[in-house]
Amino acid sequence: MPYAALNSAFDALHPPGLQHYWKAAYVTELTDEAIAAHLEHGPRVPAVSSVMHLYPINGAAHDVAPDATAFGHRDATFAAVIAGMWPDPADNEANTHWVRDYHAAIAPHSAPGGYTDFASADDAPKVAENHGANYQRLREVKRQWDPGNLFHLNQNIRP
């Protein structure tokens, strides 16, 4: 399959204009309690376009030292992503509530941090957790290459 086809495979399900609120967690083991939390909260999805993804982190990702790249959570087995996406802004409260409740339910069964590509603005206080042991090194890189913090519209690492 050409990359462009793969990259656009879900475009029809997620058209421009949707509201978004996402949370993520790293998981080292899918315990019975964690699975029970997923079984309880997953079916409560308030919008057909909202989902929970469980991405495996395995194989070659575990062969690289945690401090070899910016991604430091190489001991995780999965990245759990709760992606709230819905069309009507009037439904913001119900949908963000579903994501927050779901994330709170899996948090006790998760490792610290979450994958930054799937973090919401209110996850900014977790930036250090999201980068794990690499956070201080990334701050030093940021101080050297972006001391004015030009690139700050993300899960910002402050210089």
N, C-alpha and C positions, 0 to 999 in steps of 0.2 A: 504494500500500500504506500503510495507517495506520502511524504511527510505532510504536505499541505492538506491532503484528504484526512489523514489521521488527526491533525491538529484542529480541523474544523468539524469533526464528526458529531460533536454535541452542540454545535452552534444553534440549531433549531430549538433545542430544549432550553437554552439559556440566552434568549434574545437581549439586545441592548435595552436598558431601562429598568432591569430588575433591581430590587433592593437587595443588599447583601449584608450578612452578619455571620462571621465564621469564627470558630475556635478550633484549636488543635492540641494534641497531647502525644507524648511519646509513650510507648508501651513496651515493656520488656517481656511480659508474659500475659497471655489471655487466661486469666483465672476464671473459675466458675462464677465468682462474684462479679467480675468485669463483664462477662458474657450476660449475666442476669441484668446488669445495668443497661446494656445495649438492647436486650430484648424488651425491657420496660420502656425505654425512651424512644427507640427507633420507630416503633409503630405509631407514636404520637405525632409524627411529622405533620405540621399544619399546612404545608403547601407541596404540591406534587413536584415542584422543582427543587425542593430542599432534600439534602441527602446526608448520609454519613459514609465516608470512605475509610477503608482500613488498608493503608499502603504497606506492603512488606518492605522492611529494610534488612536485607540479607546479602548473601553471596559476597561479591567484591566489595560492597560497602563495609563489611566487617573485616576485610583484609587490609584496610588502610588505617594507619594510626590516627587516633582521635585528634591529635594536634597537627596533622599533616595538611589539613585544609580548614576552611572556616566552619565546616559542618562537624561538630564535636560529639554528636550523640550516636556514634557508631555502635554503641552497645545496645541500642534499642532494636527491637524486633519488628515493631510496627509504628507507623504514624497514623493516629486516628484523627480524622478531620470531620468536623460537624459543620456543614455548609448550609446555612439558611439563605435561601434565595426565593423571592416572591415578588409579584408585580405591583401590588397596591400599597402605597405608603401608609394607608389607614390601618394596615395589618402589621406595622412595624413592631408594636409592643408584643403581640402574641408570638410572632416569629422569633424575635430576639430572646424572649422568655424561654421558648423551646430550646434554642441553642445553649443558653446559659444553664438551664436545668440539666440538660443532657451532659454538658461538659462537667458540671459539678458532680454528677453521679459517677462519671468515669474517673474523675481526678484522684480519688483515693486508691485507684488501681493502676495509676499511671506514674511514669517517671517525671521528674521535674522538667519543665520547659515544653515547648511545642514548636513545630516547624514554622518558621517565620513567614513563609509565603501564604500561610493560611491563618494568620493572626489578624485580629481586629484592632482598631485604634485604641480601645481600652485595655489591650494587652501590653501597652508600652512599658508598664512597670516590670514586666517579665522578660525584658530584652536580655538581661544577663543570664537568666535561667535558660532562655531559648538558645543561647550560644554556648552554654556550659563552661567548661574549663578554658575555652578559647576566647572568652569575652575580653579579658584584659589585653591579650595580644591584639585583638581586633581594635580595641580602643587606641592602642599605640599606633597601629596602621592608620586609623582615622585621624589621629593628631598630626601625623606626618603628612598625609596626602589630602586631607580635607579639614584643616584646622578651623575654617570658618563655618563648617557644618552646612555647606551648600546642599549636599545630598542628605536631606533630613525628612523627606516625605515618604517615609517607610517605617519599618520597625527600627528606629534610629539608634545607632550607637553614637553616643555623644563623644566628641574629642576630649 
